[in-house]
């Protein structure tokens, strides 16, 4: 009888959890990460702090000995200068256009690849290929093989001698970016489609829902966070687009396709205004951090959803 009571007491007692180590043990576990952390700080934060310092100086390379402190004057110049404001508008238009069209095409391709058909793995590999092409190579490919008025693919198919880059500069840049970034959006949305419950879809079909109703009322709400993630990550990368603009349009005609990164390049290497260029760079970094903050929130919410499943 005494033995049974002792065994029952042992079962009812909560398990003894191992005690956490002290501060010394935590530092021992984290010590191998310190070299990587120090390297990241040296590579990223020190140049950014130096850029902040340069943005407070009126420094023109043509006047090497004259670098007076001007405070926030460079930021005022960046936000009020017509060229830089035009570059900001172009940055928004190019980024939004590329993200929206690549997301629409990525969604259509993801819906296609979510179905079973012969050769699906081959088709998926071919559709991913544009994302693996170097940006400068993709820009040169579209400039010479597709948009060229003499021997380009578009004029070869439809006839004529239209100079697409001069006539539609923003469209030419956006088309190149969409071709390159559609596979990225497709992979994110395909992951979202494959995480959807097939039992719920089958139950909806049994209840009489057609394909459009299932997509609009079930699939699209399920993909909302994946769409947000793709839009945010795409915006972070595309807001810094330089290769396509430098290779295809050189910012022209005029300033039609000059975005902030390309305007920073012109301010640095054409006007030699290092202070203004640094201030514009800081503004681009701040905008990127704002977008990245929303992206991290979306990613964390997706992880929480996976944990609850």
C-alpha positions in Angstrom: 0.0 0.0 0.0 2.8 2.4 0.9 4.5 1.6 -2.4 1.3 2.4 -4.4 0.9 5.8 -2.7 4.6 6.7 -3.4 4.1 5.8 -7.1 1.0 7.9 -7.3 2.8 10.8 -5.7 5.6 10.5 -8.2 3.1 10.6 -11.1 1.2 13.7 -9.8 4.4 15.7 -9.2 5.4 17.9 -12.2 8.6 17.0 -14.0 11.7 18.8 -12.9 12.9 21.1 -15.6 16.7 21.6 -16.1 17.9 24.9 -14.7 19.1 27.4 -17.2 22.8 28.2 -17.3 24.2 31.4 -16.0 25.5 34.4 -17.9 28.8 32.7 -18.5 27.1 29.7 -20.2 25.1 32.1 -22.4 28.2 33.9 -23.5 29.9 30.6 -24.2 27.1 29.7 -26.6 27.1 33.1 -28.3 30.8 33.5 -28.6 31.2 31.7 -31.9 28.7 34.3 -33.4 30.7 37.3 -32.3 33.2 37.3 -35.3 30.3 37.3 -37.8 28.5 40.1 -35.8 31.6 42.3 -35.7 32.3 41.7 -39.4 28.7 42.7 -40.2 29.0 45.9 -38.1 32.3 46.9 -39.7 31.1 46.2 -43.3 27.6 47.9 -42.9 27.4 50.3 -40.0 30.7 52.1 -40.2 30.2 53.1 -43.9 26.7 54.2 -43.1 27.9 56.3 -40.2 30.5 57.8 -42.5 27.9 58.5 -45.1 25.8 60.3 -42.4 28.9 62.5 -41.6 29.4 63.3 -45.3 25.8 64.3 -45.7 26.3 67.2 -43.3 29.2 68.6 -45.4 29.1 70.8 -48.5 31.8 68.8 -50.3 32.4 69.1 -54.1 35.3 67.2 -55.5 36.2 70.1 -57.7 37.0 72.1 -54.5 39.0 69.5 -52.6 40.0 71.7 -49.7 36.6 73.2 -49.1 34.3 71.0 -47.0 32.3 73.3 -44.6 29.7 71.9 -42.2 26.2 72.7 -43.4 24.0 70.5 -41.1 20.8 69.4 -42.8 21.1 71.7 -45.8 21.9 68.8 -48.1 18.7 67.0 -47.1 16.7 70.2 -47.8 18.3 70.4 -51.2 17.5 66.7 -51.9 13.9 67.1 -51.0 13.4 70.4 -52.9 15.5 69.9 -56.0 13.4 69.3 -59.0 15.7 66.6 -60.5 15.8 64.7 -57.2 12.0 65.0 -56.7 11.5 63.7 -60.3 13.9 60.8 -59.5 11.8 60.0 -56.4 8.6 59.9 -58.5 10.3 57.7 -61.1 11.5 55.4 -58.3 8.0 55.0 -57.0 6.5 54.4 -60.5 9.2 52.0 -61.7 9.1 50.0 -58.4 5.3 49.9 -58.2 4.9 49.0 -61.9 7.5 46.2 -61.7 6.1 44.8 -58.4 2.4 44.8 -59.5 2.9 43.2 -62.9 5.4 40.6 -61.7 3.0 39.7 -58.9 0.1 39.3 -61.3 2.1 37.1 -63.7 3.7 35.2 -60.7 0.2 34.5 -59.4 -1.0 33.1 -62.7 2.1 31.0 -63.1 1.8 29.7 -59.5 -1.8 28.7 -60.2 -0.6 26.8 -63.3 2.2 25.0 -61.4 -0.1 24.1 -58.6 -1.9 21.7 -60.9 -0.5 18.3 -61.8 0.5 17.9 -65.5 3.1 16.1 -67.5 6.5 17.8 -67.3 5.6 20.1 -64.5 9.1 20.0 -62.9 10.7 20.9 -66.3 8.3 23.8 -66.8 9.0 25.0 -63.2 12.8 24.9 -63.8 12.4 26.9 -67.0 10.2 29.5 -65.4 12.7 30.0 -62.6 15.6 30.6 -65.0 15.1 34.4 -65.5 15.7 35.0 -61.8 19.1 33.3 -62.1 20.3 35.6 -64.8 22.6 38.5 -63.7 20.7 41.8 -63.8 23.2 43.5 -66.1 23.0 40.5 -68.5 19.2 40.6 -68.4 19.2 44.3 -69.2 21.6 43.9 -72.1 19.6 41.0 -73.4 16.4 43.0 -73.5 18.1 46.1 -74.9 19.7 44.4 -77.9 17.7 41.2 -78.5 14.2 42.4 -77.9 14.0 46.2 -78.0 16.5 47.0 -80.8 14.6 48.8 -83.6 16.7 47.1 -86.4 16.9 43.4 -85.4 14.9 43.2 -82.1 12.4 40.4 -81.5 9.4 42.6 -81.1 9.8 44.4 -84.4 10.8 41.1 -86.0 7.4 39.6 -85.0 5.1 42.5 -85.5 7.0 44.4 -88.1 7.9 48.1 -88.2 10.9 49.9 -86.9 9.7 51.3 -83.6 12.5 52.4 -81.2 10.8 51.0 -78.1 13.4 52.3 -75.6 13.1 55.9 -76.9 9.3 55.8 -77.3 8.4 53.9 -74.1 11.4 54.2 -71.7 9.6 53.4 -68.5 7.8 50.5 -70.1 11.1 49.1 -71.4 12.6 49.2 -67.9 9.5 47.8 -66.2 9.3 44.9 -68.8 12.9 43.9 -68.1 12.3 44.0 -64.3 9.1 42.1 -64.6 10.7 39.4 -66.7 13.4 39.0 -64.0 11.3 39.2 -60.9 8.2 37.2 -61.9 9.9 33.9 -60.9 10.6 35.3 -57.4 6.9 36.2 -56.9 5.9 32.8 -58.5 7.9 30.8 -55.9 6.5 32.7 -53.0 2.9 32.4 -54.1 3.4 28.7 -55.1 4.6 28.0 -51.5 1.4 29.7 -50.3 -0.8 27.7 -52.6 0.8 24.4 -51.6 0.3 25.3 -47.9 -3.5 25.5 -48.4 -5.6 22.7 -47.0 -6.8 20.4 -49.8 -9.5 19.0 -47.6 -11.1 22.4 -47.2 -11.0 22.9 -51.0 -12.6 19.6 -51.6 -15.3 20.3 -49.0 -16.1 23.6 -50.8 -16.4 21.8 -54.1 -18.8 19.2 -52.6 -20.9 22.1 -51.3 -21.3 23.4 -54.9 -18.6 26.2 -55.1 -17.1 26.7 -58.5 -13.5 27.5 -59.3 -13.9 31.3 -59.3 -15.7 31.3 -55.9 -13.1 29.1 -54.4 -10.3 31.3 -55.7 -12.0 34.6 -54.6 -13.3 33.5 -51.2 -10.7 31.0 -50.1 -7.5 31.0 -52.1 -7.0 34.8 -52.4 -7.6 35.5 -48.6 -5.2 32.6 -47.8 -2.5 34.2 -50.1 -2.9 37.7 -48.6 0.2 37.5 -46.4 2.2 35.8 -49.2 1.2 38.6 -51.5 2.3 41.2 -48.9 5.6 39.4 -48.4 6.3 39.3 -52.1 5.4 42.9 -52.6 7.5 44.1 -49.7 10.6 42.0 -50.5 10.3 43.0 -54.2 10.0 46.6 -53.3 13.2 46.4 -51.1 15.2 45.1 -54.0 13.6 47.0 -56.9 13.8 50.4 -55.2 17.6 50.1 -55.6 17.4 49.3 -59.3 20.5 50.6 -61.1 21.6 47.9 -63.6 18.6 48.1 -65.9 18.5 51.9 -66.0 22.2 52.3 -66.6 22.3 49.6 -69.3 19.0 50.3 -71.2 18.1 54.0 -71.0 21.0 55.9 -69.1 18.2 57.6 -67.2 16.7 59.1 -70.4 15.2 60.3 -72.5 15.8 63.4 -70.4 15.1 62.3 -66.8 12.2 59.9 -67.8 13.7 56.9 -66.1 16.2 58.4 -63.7 15.5 56.9 -60.3 17.1 57.7 -56.9 20.1 55.3 -57.2 20.9 56.5 -60.7 20.5 60.1 -59.6 22.9 59.5 -56.7 25.3 58.1 -59.3 25.0 61.2 -61.4 25.3 63.5 -58.4 28.5 61.7 -57.4 30.3 61.1 -60.7 28.9 63.9 -62.9 28.3 66.8 -60.5 30.9 65.6 -57.9 28.6 66.7 -55.1 29.5 64.1 -52.5 27.5 65.8 -49.7 24.2 65.8 -51.7 24.8 62.3 -52.9 25.4 61.1 -49.3 22.1 62.8 -48.2 20.2 61.2 -51.0 21.7 57.8 -50.1 20.7 58.2 -46.5 17.1 58.9 -47.6 17.1 55.8 -49.8 18.3 53.7 -46.8 15.6 55.1 -44.5 12.9 54.3 -47.1 14.3 50.8 -47.4 14.4 50.3 -43.7 10.7 51.3 -43.4 9.7 48.8 -46.1 12.0 46.1 -44.5 10.3 46.6 -41.2 6.9 45.8 -42.6 8.4 42.8 -44.4 9.8 41.4 -41.2 6.4 41.8 -39.5 4.8 39.8 -42.4 7.5 37.1 -42.2 7.0 36.8 -38.4 3.3 36.5 -38.8 3.8 33.8 -41.4 6.0 31.9 -39.0 3.4 32.2 -36.3 0.7 30.8 -38.6 3.0 27.8 -39.4 3.5 27.2 -35.6 -0.3 27.0 -35.0 -0.8 24.4 -37.7 
